[in-house]
Amino acid sequence: MLANGHRAPKDPKGPKAPKGPEVVRAATVAEAAAAAGVDFGQYVTAALNGDQITRDGQTPLAAGDTVFFLSADAGG
């Protein structure tokens, strides 16, 4: 969901295509993941504002926070 309340256009490359930045409204990391279409589970971690790494979906977000989701690669 964009900040203006409209949905972002669908990606013509399909649901598995890499996505660019999205603006979503979310109170927690898990809500942001869901809004961005990311399955925030055991193998995904989130970088919050570039300086905090979390796997806790209940981590609260504030207006202006940025969240980057990445694969939690086993073994390093």
N, CA, C, O and CB atoms as a CASP TS submission, in Angstrom:
PFRMAT TS
TARGET T0000
AUTHOR 0000-0000-0000
METHOD Language model
MODEL 1
PARENT N/A
ATOM      1  N   MET     1       0.854  -1.156   0.000  1.00  0.00           N
ATOM      2  CA  MET     1       0.000   0.000   0.000  1.00  0.00           C
ATOM      3  C   MET     1       0.906   1.226   0.000  1.00  0.00           C
ATOM      4  O   MET     1       1.845   1.316   0.792  1.00  0.00           O
ATOM      5  CB  MET     1      -0.975  -0.006   1.221  1.00  0.00           C
ATOM      6  N   LEU     2       0.626   2.142  -0.869  1.00  0.00           N
ATOM      7  CA  LEU     2       1.400   3.365  -0.934  1.00  0.00           C
ATOM      8  C   LEU     2       0.917   4.352   0.130  1.00  0.00           C
ATOM      9  O   LEU     2      -0.185   4.211   0.660  1.00  0.00           O
ATOM     10  CB  LEU     2       1.305   3.987  -2.336  1.00  0.00           C
ATOM     11  N   ALA     3       1.738   5.341   0.435  1.00  0.00           N
ATOM     12  CA  ALA     3       1.399   6.306   1.470  1.00  0.00           C
ATOM     13  C   ALA     3       0.095   7.033   1.177  1.00  0.00           C
ATOM     14  O   ALA     3      -0.585   7.478   2.101  1.00  0.00           O
ATOM     15  CB  ALA     3       2.515   7.305   1.627  1.00  0.00           C
ATOM     16  N   ASN     4      -0.266   7.160  -0.116  1.00  0.00           N
ATOM     17  CA  ASN     4      -1.494   7.867  -0.463  1.00  0.00           C
ATOM     18  C   ASN     4      -2.731   6.975  -0.395  1.00  0.00           C
ATOM     19  O   ASN     4      -3.827   7.391  -0.772  1.00  0.00           O
ATOM     20  CB  ASN     4      -1.370   8.452  -1.845  1.00  0.00           C
ATOM     21  N   GLY     5      -2.545   5.727   0.095  1.00  0.00           N
ATOM     22  CA  GLY     5      -3.679   4.821   0.261  1.00  0.00           C
ATOM     23  C   GLY     5      -3.963   3.942  -0.942  1.00  0.00           C
ATOM     24  O   GLY     5      -4.825   3.067  -0.860  1.00  0.00           O
ATOM     25  N   HIS     6      -3.274   4.141  -2.058  1.00  0.00           N
ATOM     26  CA  HIS     6      -3.473   3.314  -3.240  1.00  0.00           C
ATOM     27  C   HIS     6      -2.550   2.112  -3.205  1.00  0.00           C
ATOM     28  O   HIS     6      -1.490   2.144  -2.579  1.00  0.00           O
ATOM     29  CB  HIS     6      -3.238   4.125  -4.515  1.00  0.00           C
ATOM     30  N   ARG     7      -2.960   1.057  -3.878  1.00  0.00           N
ATOM     31  CA  ARG     7      -2.105  -0.131  -3.971  1.00  0.00           C
ATOM     32  C   ARG     7      -1.027   0.105  -5.027  1.00  0.00           C
ATOM     33  O   ARG     7      -1.257   0.763  -6.042  1.00  0.00           O
ATOM     34  CB  ARG     7      -2.946  -1.400  -4.317  1.00  0.00           C
ATOM     35  N   ALA     8       0.141  -0.444  -4.760  1.00  0.00           N
ATOM     36  CA  ALA     8       1.230  -0.369  -5.736  1.00  0.00           C
ATOM     37  C   ALA     8       0.854  -1.241  -6.930  1.00  0.00           C
ATOM     38  O   ALA     8       0.195  -2.266  -6.755  1.00  0.00           O
ATOM     39  CB  ALA     8       2.599  -0.826  -5.108  1.00  0.00           C
ATOM     40  N   PRO     9       1.260  -0.855  -8.140  1.00  0.00           N
ATOM     41  CA  PRO     9       0.943  -1.672  -9.310  1.00  0.00           C
ATOM     42  C   PRO     9       1.598  -3.038  -9.216  1.00  0.00           C
ATOM     43  O   PRO     9       2.671  -3.178  -8.628  1.00  0.00           O
ATOM     44  CB  PRO     9       1.385  -0.969 -10.589  1.00  0.00           C
ATOM     45  N   LYS    10       0.957  -4.046  -9.792  1.00  0.00           N
ATOM     46  CA  LYS    10       1.496  -5.400  -9.805  1.00  0.00           C
ATOM     47  C   LYS    10       2.758  -5.435 -10.658  1.00  0.00           C
ATOM     48  O   LYS    10       2.868  -4.725 -11.658  1.00  0.00           O
ATOM     49  CB  LYS    10       0.448  -6.410 -10.336  1.00  0.00           C
ATOM     50  N   ASP    11       3.700  -6.266 -10.250  1.00  0.00           N
ATOM     51  CA  ASP    11       4.940  -6.421 -10.990  1.00  0.00           C
ATOM     52  C   ASP    11       4.673  -7.297 -12.211  1.00  0.00           C
ATOM     53  O   ASP    11       4.259  -8.445 -12.051  1.00  0.00           O
ATOM     54  CB  ASP    11       6.058  -7.032 -10.093  1.00  0.00           C
ATOM     55  N   PRO    12       4.901  -6.786 -13.437  1.00  0.00           N
ATOM     56  CA  PRO    12       4.608  -7.580 -14.631  1.00  0.00           C
ATOM     57  C   PRO    12       5.517  -8.790 -14.783  1.00  0.00           C
ATOM     58  O   PRO    12       5.225  -9.673 -15.590  1.00  0.00           O
ATOM     59  CB  PRO    12       4.722  -6.719 -15.853  1.00  0.00           C
ATOM     60  N   LYS    13       6.606  -8.856 -14.033  1.00  0.00           N
ATOM     61  CA  LYS    13       7.529  -9.987 -14.139  1.00  0.00           C
ATOM     62  C   LYS    13       7.089 -11.161 -13.279  1.00  0.00           C
ATOM     63  O   LYS    13       7.707 -12.225 -13.335  1.00  0.00           O
ATOM     64  CB  LYS    13       8.930  -9.558 -13.743  1.00  0.00           C
ATOM     65  N   GLY    14       6.047 -10.997 -12.493  1.00  0.00           N
ATOM     66  CA  GLY    14       5.539 -12.084 -11.675  1.00  0.00           C
ATOM     67  C   GLY    14       5.838 -11.894 -10.206  1.00  0.00           C
ATOM     68  O   GLY    14       6.597 -11.000  -9.832  1.00  0.00           O
ATOM     69  N   PRO    15       5.240 -12.737  -9.361  1.00  0.00           N
ATOM     70  CA  PRO    15       5.368 -12.573  -7.919  1.00  0.00           C
ATOM     71  C   PRO    15       6.761 -12.874  -7.372  1.00  0.00           C
ATOM     72  O   PRO    15       7.100 -12.392  -6.291  1.00  0.00           O
ATOM     73  CB  PRO    15       4.382 -13.447  -7.241  1.00  0.00           C
ATOM     74  N   LYS    16       7.571 -13.644  -8.070  1.00  0.00           N
ATOM     75  CA  LYS    16       8.900 -13.998  -7.572  1.00  0.00           C
ATOM     76  C   LYS    16       9.982 -13.036  -8.060  1.00  0.00           C
ATOM     77  O   LYS    16      11.145 -13.172  -7.680  1.00  0.00           O
ATOM     78  CB  LYS    16       9.248 -15.412  -7.993  1.00  0.00           C
ATOM     79  N   ALA    17       9.617 -12.077  -8.887  1.00  0.00           N
ATOM     80  CA  ALA    17      10.599 -11.123  -9.406  1.00  0.00           C
ATOM     81  C   ALA    17      11.093 -10.224  -8.278  1.00  0.00           C
ATOM     82  O   ALA    17      10.312  -9.848  -7.405  1.00  0.00           O
ATOM     83  CB  ALA    17       9.991 -10.272 -10.549  1.00  0.00           C
ATOM     84  N   PRO    18      12.390  -9.871  -8.283  1.00  0.00           N
ATOM     85  CA  PRO    18      12.891  -8.939  -7.266  1.00  0.00           C
ATOM     86  C   PRO    18      12.130  -7.624  -7.324  1.00  0.00           C
ATOM     87  O   PRO    18      11.762  -7.143  -8.395  1.00  0.00           O
ATOM     88  CB  PRO    18      14.398  -8.686  -7.454  1.00  0.00           C
ATOM     89  N   LYS    19      11.905  -7.061  -6.155  1.00  0.00           N
ATOM     90  CA  LYS    19      11.149  -5.816  -6.076  1.00  0.00           C
ATOM     91  C   LYS    19      12.054  -4.685  -5.629  1.00  0.00           C
ATOM     92  O   LYS    19      13.090  -4.907  -5.003  1.00  0.00           O
ATOM     93  CB  LYS    19       9.958  -5.959  -5.117  1.00  0.00           C
ATOM     94  N   GLY    20      11.656  -3.495  -5.951  1.00  0.00           N
ATOM     95  CA  GLY    20      12.357  -2.312  -5.474  1.00  0.00           C
ATOM     96  C   GLY    20      11.703  -1.818  -4.200  1.00  0.00           C
ATOM     97  O   GLY    20      10.870  -2.514  -3.620  1.00  0.00           O
ATOM     98  N   PRO    21      12.063  -0.643  -3.763  1.00  0.00           N
ATOM     99  CA  PRO    21      11.480  -0.090  -2.531  1.00  0.00           C
ATOM    100  C   PRO    21       9.970   0.093  -2.649  1.00  0.00           C
ATOM    101  O   PRO    21       9.449   0.438  -3.710  1.00  0.00           O
ATOM    102  CB  PRO    21      12.134   1.250  -2.192  1.00  0.00           C
ATOM    103  N   GLU    22       9.292  -0.144  -1.552  1.00  0.00           N
ATOM    104  CA  GLU    22       7.854   0.064  -1.459  1.00  0.00           C
ATOM    105  C   GLU    22       7.561   0.868  -0.201  1.00  0.00           C
ATOM    106  O   GLU    22       8.252   0.717   0.807  1.00  0.00           O
ATOM    107  CB  GLU    22       7.085  -1.291  -1.448  1.00  0.00           C
ATOM    108  N   VAL    23       6.559   1.707  -0.249  1.00  0.00           N
ATOM    109  CA  VAL    23       6.101   2.422   0.934  1.00  0.00           C
ATOM    110  C   VAL    23       4.853   1.700   1.427  1.00  0.00           C
ATOM    111  O   VAL    23       3.880   1.546   0.689  1.00  0.00           O
ATOM    112  CB  VAL    23       5.812   3.947   0.627  1.00  0.00           C
ATOM    113  N   VAL    24       4.891   1.258   2.683  1.00  0.00           N
ATOM    114  CA  VAL    24       3.746   0.564   3.274  1.00  0.00           C
ATOM    115  C   VAL    24       3.458   1.159   4.644  1.00  0.00           C
ATOM    116  O   VAL    24       4.317   1.792   5.258  1.00  0.00           O
ATOM    117  CB  VAL    24       4.011  -0.966   3.382  1.00  0.00           C
ATOM    118  N   ARG    25       2.247   0.947   5.106  1.00  0.00           N
ATOM    119  CA  ARG    25       1.875   1.341   6.479  1.00  0.00           C
ATOM    120  C   ARG    25       1.878   0.073   7.314  1.00  0.00           C
ATOM    121  O   ARG    25       1.175  -0.890   7.008  1.00  0.00           O
ATOM    122  CB  ARG    25       0.457   2.068   6.533  1.00  0.00           C
ATOM    123  N   ALA    26       2.681   0.086   8.377  1.00  0.00           N
ATOM    124  CA  ALA    26       2.780  -1.094   9.225  1.00  0.00           C
ATOM    125  C   ALA    26       3.248  -0.682  10.618  1.00  0.00           C
ATOM    126  O   ALA    26       4.058   0.232  10.768  1.00  0.00           O
ATOM    127  CB  ALA    26       3.744  -2.137   8.609  1.00  0.00           C
ATOM    128  N   ALA    27       2.727  -1.369  11.631  1.00  0.00           N
ATOM    129  CA  ALA    27       3.116  -1.090  13.006  1.00  0.00           C
ATOM    130  C   ALA    27       4.273  -1.970  13.463  1.00  0.00           C
ATOM    131  O   ALA    27       4.989  -1.627  14.403  1.00  0.00           O
ATOM    132  CB  ALA    27       1.932  -1.278  13.929  1.00  0.00           C
ATOM    133  N   THR    28       4.452  -3.119  12.785  1.00  0.00           N
ATOM    134  CA  THR    28       5.515  -4.048  13.163  1.00  0.00           C
ATOM    135  C   THR    28       6.259  -4.521  11.918  1.00  0.00           C
ATOM    136  O   THR    28       5.805  -4.330  10.789  1.00  0.00           O
ATOM    137  CB  THR    28       4.937  -5.255  13.941  1.00  0.00           C
ATOM    138  N   VAL    29       7.408  -5.140  12.153  1.00  0.00           N
ATOM    139  CA  VAL    29       8.192  -5.699  11.051  1.00  0.00           C
ATOM    140  C   VAL    29       7.378  -6.756  10.301  1.00  0.00           C
ATOM    141  O   VAL    29       7.397  -6.785   9.070  1.00  0.00           O
ATOM    142  CB  VAL    29       9.511  -6.310  11.579  1.00  0.00           C
ATOM    143  N   ALA    30       6.666  -7.622  11.020  1.00  0.00           N
ATOM    144  CA  ALA    30       5.855  -8.663  10.381  1.00  0.00           C
ATOM    145  C   ALA    30       4.759  -8.060   9.506  1.00  0.00           C
ATOM    146  O   ALA    30       4.487  -8.576   8.423  1.00  0.00           O
ATOM    147  CB  ALA    30       5.231  -9.576  11.440  1.00  0.00           C
ATOM    148  N   GLU    31       4.128  -6.978   9.956  1.00  0.00           N
ATOM    149  CA  GLU    31       3.092  -6.317   9.156  1.00  0.00           C
ATOM    150  C   GLU    31       3.705  -5.704   7.902  1.00  0.00           C
ATOM    151  O   GLU    31       3.091  -5.737   6.836  1.00  0.00           O
ATOM    152  CB  GLU    31       2.370  -5.230   9.985  1.00  0.00           C
ATOM    153  N   ALA    32       4.909  -5.145   8.018  1.00  0.00           N
ATOM    154  CA  ALA    32       5.579  -4.583   6.850  1.00  0.00           C
ATOM    155  C   ALA    32       5.908  -5.683   5.850  1.00  0.00           C
ATOM    156  O   ALA    32       5.745  -5.497   4.644  1.00  0.00           O
ATOM    157  CB  ALA    32       6.857  -3.837   7.264  1.00  0.00           C
ATOM    158  N   ALA    33       6.367  -6.819   6.344  1.00  0.00           N
ATOM    159  CA  ALA    33       6.674  -7.951   5.465  1.00  0.00           C
ATOM    160  C   ALA    33       5.427  -8.409   4.721  1.00  0.00           C
ATOM    161  O   ALA    33       5.459  -8.610   3.507  1.00  0.00           O
ATOM    162  CB  ALA    33       7.267  -9.119   6.274  1.00  0.00           C
ATOM    163  N   ALA    34       4.338  -8.571   5.448  1.00  0.00           N
ATOM    164  CA  ALA    34       3.081  -9.013   4.829  1.00  0.00           C
ATOM    165  C   ALA    34       2.618  -8.011   3.779  1.00  0.00           C
ATOM    166  O   ALA    34       2.177  -8.401   2.698  1.00  0.00           O
ATOM    167  CB  ALA    34       1.985  -9.205   5.899  1.00  0.00           C
ATOM    168  N   ALA    35       2.715  -6.728   4.090  1.00  0.00           N
ATOM    169  CA  ALA    35       2.283  -5.691   3.149  1.00  0.00           C
ATOM    170  C   ALA    35       3.146  -5.679   1.886  1.00  0.00           C
ATOM    171  O   ALA    35       2.677  -5.315   0.808  1.00  0.00           O
ATOM    172  CB  ALA    35       2.327  -4.318   3.823  1.00  0.00           C
ATOM    173  N   ALA    36       4.410  -6.079   2.031  1.00  0.00           N
ATOM    174  CA  ALA    36       5.327  -6.102   0.888  1.00  0.00           C
ATOM    175  C   ALA    36       5.320  -7.454   0.179  1.00  0.00           C
ATOM    176  O   ALA    36       6.020  -7.633  -0.818  1.00  0.00           O
ATOM    177  CB  ALA    36       6.742  -5.767   1.346  1.00  0.00           C
ATOM    178  N   GLY    37       4.535  -8.406   0.683  1.00  0.00           N
ATOM    179  CA  GLY    37       4.466  -9.724   0.054  1.00  0.00           C
ATOM    180  C   GLY    37       5.645 -10.617   0.391  1.00  0.00           C
ATOM    181  O   GLY    37       5.982 -11.522  -0.373  1.00  0.00           O
ATOM    182  N   VAL    38       6.275 -10.368   1.533  1.00  0.00           N
ATOM    183  CA  VAL    38       7.427 -11.162   1.967  1.00  0.00           C
ATOM    184  C   VAL    38       6.973 -12.147   3.035  1.00  0.00           C
ATOM    185  O   VAL    38       6.278 -11.768   3.978  1.00  0.00           O
ATOM    186  CB  VAL    38       8.571 -10.248   2.506  1.00  0.00           C
ATOM    187  N   ASP    39       7.367 -13.416   2.889  1.00  0.00           N
ATOM    188  CA  ASP    39       7.059 -14.437   3.889  1.00  0.00           C
ATOM    189  C   ASP    39       8.105 -14.335   4.988  1.00  0.00           C
ATOM    190  O   ASP    39       9.171 -14.943   4.894  1.00  0.00           O
ATOM    191  CB  ASP    39       7.031 -15.879   3.259  1.00  0.00           C
ATOM    192  N   PHE    40       7.803 -13.569   6.026  1.00  0.00           N
ATOM    193  CA  PHE    40       8.755 -13.321   7.113  1.00  0.00           C
ATOM    194  C   PHE    40       8.721 -14.500   8.060  1.00  0.00           C
ATOM    195  O   PHE    40       7.922 -14.538   8.995  1.00  0.00           O
ATOM    196  CB  PHE    40       8.430 -11.995   7.868  1.00  0.00           C
ATOM    197  N   GLY    41       9.594 -15.463   7.812  1.00  0.00           N
ATOM    198  CA  GLY    41       9.624 -16.676   8.619  1.00  0.00           C
ATOM    199  C   GLY    41      11.027 -17.002   9.056  1.00  0.00           C
ATOM    200  O   GLY    41      11.866 -16.118   9.230  1.00  0.00           O
ATOM    201  N   GLN    42      11.270 -18.279   9.230  1.00  0.00           N
ATOM    202  CA  GLN    42      12.538 -18.774   9.767  1.00  0.00           C
ATOM    203  C   GLN    42      13.752 -18.360   8.934  1.00  0.00           C
ATOM    204  O   GLN    42      14.833 -18.162   9.488  1.00  0.00           O
ATOM    205  CB  GLN    42      12.491 -20.275   9.868  1.00  0.00           C
ATOM    206  N   TYR    43      13.597 -18.228   7.631  1.00  0.00           N
ATOM    207  CA  TYR    43      14.739 -17.982   6.759  1.00  0.00           C
ATOM    208  C   TYR    43      14.841 -16.547   6.253  1.00  0.00           C
ATOM    209  O   TYR    43      15.580 -16.269   5.308  1.00  0.00           O
ATOM    210  CB  TYR    43      14.676 -18.902   5.598  1.00  0.00           C
ATOM    211  N   VAL    44      14.109 -15.650   6.873  1.00  0.00           N
ATOM    212  CA  VAL    44      14.149 -14.241   6.480  1.00  0.00           C
ATOM    213  C   VAL    44      14.465 -13.408   7.710  1.00  0.00           C
ATOM    214  O   VAL    44      13.948 -13.671   8.796  1.00  0.00           O
ATOM    215  CB  VAL    44      12.800 -13.790   5.831  1.00  0.00           C
ATOM    216  N   THR    45      15.306 -12.411   7.540  1.00  0.00           N
ATOM    217  CA  THR    45      15.628 -11.484   8.611  1.00  0.00           C
ATOM    218  C   THR    45      15.394 -10.073   8.101  1.00  0.00           C
ATOM    219  O   THR    45      15.258  -9.866   6.895  1.00  0.00           O
ATOM    220  CB  THR    45      17.094 -11.669   9.105  1.00  0.00           C
ATOM    221  N   ALA    46      15.345  -9.112   8.991  1.00  0.00           N
ATOM    222  CA  ALA    46      15.060  -7.735   8.601  1.00  0.00           C
ATOM    223  C   ALA    46      16.129  -6.802   9.143  1.00  0.00           C
ATOM    224  O   ALA    46      16.558  -6.928  10.290  1.00  0.00           O
ATOM    225  CB  ALA    46      13.672  -7.304   9.099  1.00  0.00           C
ATOM    226  N   ALA    47      16.551  -5.873   8.314  1.00  0.00           N
ATOM    227  CA  ALA    47      17.462  -4.805   8.741  1.00  0.00           C
ATOM    228  C   ALA    47      16.615  -3.554   8.913  1.00  0.00           C
ATOM    229  O   ALA    47      15.994  -3.078   7.963  1.00  0.00           O
ATOM    230  CB  ALA    47      18.641  -4.572   7.699  1.00  0.00           C
ATOM    231  N   LEU    48      16.595  -3.034  10.111  1.00  0.00           N
ATOM    232  CA  LEU    48      15.771  -1.874  10.448  1.00  0.00           C
ATOM    233  C   LEU    48      16.636  -0.616  10.481  1.00  0.00           C
ATOM    234  O   LEU    48      17.551  -0.503  11.296  1.00  0.00           O
ATOM    235  CB  LEU    48      15.060  -2.080  11.810  1.00  0.00           C
ATOM    236  N   ASN    49      16.342   0.311   9.601  1.00  0.00           N
ATOM    237  CA  ASN    49      17.061   1.585   9.496  1.00  0.00           C
ATOM    238  C   ASN    49      18.564   1.421   9.264  1.00  0.00           C
ATOM    239  O   ASN    49      19.352   2.316   9.568  1.00  0.00           O
ATOM    240  CB  ASN    49      16.839   2.392  10.745  1.00  0.00           C
ATOM    241  N   GLY    50      18.944   0.271   8.724  1.00  0.00           N
ATOM    242  CA  GLY    50      20.338   0.043   8.367  1.00  0.00           C
ATOM    243  C   GLY    50      21.264  -0.238   9.533  1.00  0.00           C
ATOM    244  O   GLY    50      22.463  -0.427   9.324  1.00  0.00           O
ATOM    245  N   ASP    51      20.746  -0.273  10.767  1.00  0.00           N
ATOM    246  CA  ASP    51      21.656  -0.492  11.892  1.00  0.00           C
ATOM    247  C   ASP    51      21.160  -1.495  12.935  1.00  0.00           C
ATOM    248  O   ASP    51      21.844  -1.731  13.930  1.00  0.00           O
ATOM    249  CB  ASP    51      21.917   0.804  12.561  1.00  0.00           C
ATOM    250  N   GLN    52      19.996  -2.081  12.726  1.00  0.00           N
ATOM    251  CA  GLN    52      19.468  -3.080  13.655  1.00  0.00           C
ATOM    252  C   GLN    52      18.976  -4.268  12.847  1.00  0.00           C
ATOM    253  O   GLN    52      18.149  -4.111  11.949  1.00  0.00           O
ATOM    254  CB  GLN    52      18.322  -2.491  14.540  1.00  0.00           C
ATOM    255  N   ILE    53      19.478  -5.456  13.160  1.00  0.00           N
ATOM    256  CA  ILE    53      19.039  -6.680  12.498  1.00  0.00           C
ATOM    257  C   ILE    53      18.100  -7.409  13.452  1.00  0.00           C
ATOM    258  O   ILE    53      18.398  -7.551  14.638  1.00  0.00           O
ATOM    259  CB  ILE    53      20.259  -7.589  12.087  1.00  0.00           C
ATOM    260  N   THR    54      16.962  -7.870  12.927  1.00  0.00           N
ATOM    261  CA  THR    54      16.008  -8.573  13.785  1.00  0.00           C
ATOM    262  C   THR    54      15.329  -9.703  13.026  1.00  0.00           C
ATOM    263  O   THR    54      15.150  -9.648  11.810  1.00  0.00           O
ATOM    264  CB  THR    54      14.958  -7.600  14.331  1.00  0.00           C
ATOM    265  N   ARG    55      14.960 -10.724  13.778  1.00  0.00           N
ATOM    266  CA  ARG    55      14.110 -11.802  13.283  1.00  0.00           C
ATOM    267  C   ARG    55      12.764 -11.772  14.012  1.00  0.00           C
ATOM    268  O   ARG    55      11.900 -12.614  13.770  1.00  0.00           O
ATOM    269  CB  ARG    55      14.803 -13.182  13.467  1.00  0.00           C
ATOM    270  N   ASP    56      12.598 -10.802  14.900  1.00  0.00           N
ATOM    271  CA  ASP    56      11.383 -10.668  15.695  1.00  0.00           C
ATOM    272  C   ASP    56      10.351  -9.855  14.922  1.00  0.00           C
ATOM    273  O   ASP    56      10.490  -8.642  14.769  1.00  0.00           O
ATOM    274  CB  ASP    56      11.688 -10.006  17.061  1.00  0.00           C
ATOM    275  N   GLY    57       9.321 -10.531  14.441  1.00  0.00           N
ATOM    276  CA  GLY    57       8.279  -9.868  13.676  1.00  0.00           C
ATOM    277  C   GLY    57       7.494  -8.847  14.468  1.00  0.00           C
ATOM    278  O   GLY    57       6.837  -7.984  13.885  1.00  0.00           O
ATOM    279  N   GLN    58       7.549  -8.930  15.795  1.00  0.00           N
ATOM    280  CA  GLN    58       6.801  -7.993  16.633  1.00  0.00           C
ATOM    281  C   GLN    58       7.592  -6.715  16.926  1.00  0.00           C
ATOM    282  O   GLN    58       7.127  -5.862  17.683  1.00  0.00           O
ATOM    283  CB  GLN    58       6.412  -8.665  17.938  1.00  0.00           C
ATOM    284  N   THR    59       8.782  -6.576  16.335  1.00  0.00           N
ATOM    285  CA  THR    59       9.561  -5.350  16.509  1.00  0.00           C
ATOM    286  C   THR    59       8.728  -4.177  16.010  1.00  0.00           C
ATOM    287  O   THR    59       8.292  -4.183  14.859  1.00  0.00           O
ATOM    288  CB  THR    59      10.929  -5.431  15.752  1.00  0.00           C
ATOM    289  N   PRO    60       8.498  -3.167  16.855  1.00  0.00           N
ATOM    290  CA  PRO    60       7.653  -2.047  16.434  1.00  0.00           C
ATOM    291  C   PRO    60       8.361  -1.133  15.439  1.00  0.00           C
ATOM    292  O   PRO    60       9.585  -0.998  15.453  1.00  0.00           O
ATOM    293  CB  PRO    60       7.215  -1.240  17.646  1.00  0.00           C
ATOM    294  N   LEU    61       7.566  -0.515  14.582  1.00  0.00           N
ATOM    295  CA  LEU    61       8.066   0.449  13.611  1.00  0.00           C
ATOM    296  C   LEU    61       7.491   1.826  13.921  1.00  0.00           C
ATOM    297  O   LEU    61       6.419   1.950  14.513  1.00  0.00           O
ATOM    298  CB  LEU    61       7.708   0.017  12.167  1.00  0.00           C
ATOM    299  N   ALA    62       8.217   2.845  13.513  1.00  0.00           N
ATOM    300  CA  ALA    62       7.757   4.229  13.654  1.00  0.00           C
ATOM    301  C   ALA    62       7.720   4.859  12.268  1.00  0.00           C
ATOM    302  O   ALA    62       8.341   4.360  11.330  1.00  0.00           O
ATOM    303  CB  ALA    62       8.686   5.048  14.623  1.00  0.00           C
ATOM    304  N   ALA    63       6.996   5.944  12.152  1.00  0.00           N
ATOM    305  CA  ALA    63       6.921   6.657  10.874  1.00  0.00           C
ATOM    306  C   ALA    63       8.328   6.984  10.390  1.00  0.00           C
ATOM    307  O   ALA    63       9.155   7.498  11.144  1.00  0.00           O
ATOM    308  CB  ALA    63       6.075   7.955  11.009  1.00  0.00           C
ATOM    309  N   GLY    64       8.586   6.680   9.129  1.00  0.00           N
ATOM    310  CA  GLY    64       9.878   6.983   8.532  1.00  0.00           C
ATOM    311  C   GLY    64      10.899   5.866   8.623  1.00  0.00           C
ATOM    312  O   GLY    64      11.965   5.964   8.015  1.00  0.00           O
ATOM    313  N   ASP    65      10.606   4.800   9.370  1.00  0.00           N
ATOM    314  CA  ASP    65      11.532   3.675   9.445  1.00  0.00           C
ATOM    315  C   ASP    65      11.690   3.024   8.074  1.00  0.00           C
ATOM    316  O   ASP    65      10.764   3.021   7.263  1.00  0.00           O
ATOM    317  CB  ASP    65      11.045   2.641  10.476  1.00  0.00           C
ATOM    318  N   THR    66      12.875   2.475   7.831  1.00  0.00           N
ATOM    319  CA  THR    66      13.102   1.672   6.631  1.00  0.00           C
ATOM    320  C   THR    66      13.418   0.251   7.062  1.00  0.00           C
ATOM    321  O   THR    66      14.123   0.026   8.046  1.00  0.00           O
ATOM    322  CB  THR    66      14.253   2.262   5.757  1.00  0.00           C
ATOM    323  N   VAL    67      12.885  -0.703   6.309  1.00  0.00           N
ATOM    324  CA  VAL    67      13.105  -2.114   6.601  1.00  0.00           C
ATOM    325  C   VAL    67      13.551  -2.788   5.314  1.00  0.00           C
ATOM    326  O   VAL    67      12.913  -2.656   4.269  1.00  0.00           O
ATOM    327  CB  VAL    67      11.814  -2.792   7.183  1.00  0.00           C
ATOM    328  N   PHE    68      14.662  -3.512   5.410  1.00  0.00           N
ATOM    329  CA  PHE    68      15.174  -4.277   4.274  1.00  0.00           C
ATOM    330  C   PHE    68      15.112  -5.745   4.654  1.00  0.00           C
ATOM    331  O   PHE    68      15.698  -6.152   5.657  1.00  0.00           O
ATOM    332  CB  PHE    68      16.640  -3.845   3.890  1.00  0.00           C
ATOM    333  N   PHE    69      14.403  -6.552   3.857  1.00  0.00           N
ATOM    334  CA  PHE    69      14.270  -7.977   4.136  1.00  0.00           C
ATOM    335  C   PHE    69      15.302  -8.745   3.338  1.00  0.00           C
ATOM    336  O   PHE    69      15.507  -8.493   2.151  1.00  0.00           O
ATOM    337  CB  PHE    69      12.849  -8.477   3.810  1.00  0.00           C
ATOM    338  N   LEU    70      15.957  -9.697   4.015  1.00  0.00           N
ATOM    339  CA  LEU    70      16.955 -10.490   3.328  1.00  0.00           C
ATOM    340  C   LEU    70      16.907 -11.936   3.807  1.00  0.00           C
ATOM    341  O   LEU    70      16.446 -12.242   4.906  1.00  0.00           O
ATOM    342  CB  LEU    70      18.348  -9.899   3.541  1.00  0.00           C
ATOM    343  N   SER    71      17.400 -12.804   2.942  1.00  0.00           N
ATOM    344  CA  SER    71      17.442 -14.221   3.251  1.00  0.00           C
ATOM    345  C   SER    71      18.477 -14.474   4.339  1.00  0.00           C
ATOM    346  O   SER    71      19.599 -13.972   4.267  1.00  0.00           O
ATOM    347  CB  SER    71      17.760 -15.049   1.990  1.00  0.00           C
ATOM    348  N   ALA    72      18.098 -15.250   5.342  1.00  0.00           N
ATOM    349  CA  ALA    72      19.020 -15.632   6.409  1.00  0.00           C
ATOM    350  C   ALA    72      19.717 -16.900   5.963  1.00  0.00           C
ATOM    351  O   ALA    72      19.208 -17.999   6.183  1.00  0.00           O
ATOM    352  CB  ALA    72      18.280 -15.835   7.782  1.00  0.00           C
ATOM    353  N   ASP    73      20.867 -16.762   5.343  1.00  0.00           N
ATOM    354  CA  ASP    73      21.619 -17.872   4.758  1.00  0.00           C
ATOM    355  C   ASP    73      22.200 -18.753   5.841  1.00  0.00           C
ATOM    356  O   ASP    73      22.960 -18.291   6.692  1.00  0.00           O
ATOM    357  CB  ASP    73      22.734 -17.353   3.851  1.00  0.00           C
ATOM    358  N   ALA    74      21.836 -20.032   5.806  1.00  0.00           N
ATOM    359  CA  ALA    74      22.374 -20.972   6.781  1.00  0.00           C
ATOM    360  C   ALA    74      23.886 -21.108   6.618  1.00  0.00           C
ATOM    361  O   ALA    74      24.399 -21.226   5.505  1.00  0.00           O
ATOM    362  CB  ALA    74      21.696 -22.342   6.638  1.00  0.00           C
ATOM    363  N   GLY    75      24.565 -21.088   7.719  1.00  0.00           N
ATOM    364  CA  GLY    75      26.012 -21.264   7.698  1.00  0.00           C
ATOM    365  C   GLY    75      26.796 -20.013   7.413  1.00  0.00           C
ATOM    366  O   GLY    75      28.008 -20.087   7.210  1.00  0.00           O
ATOM    367  N   GLY    76      26.152 -18.865   7.389  1.00  0.00           N
ATOM    368  CA  GLY    76      26.903 -17.644   7.242  1.00  0.00           C
ATOM    369  C   GLY    76      26.447 -16.793   6.170  1.00  0.00           C
ATOM    370  O   GLY    76      27.012 -15.722   5.949  1.00  0.00           O
TER
END
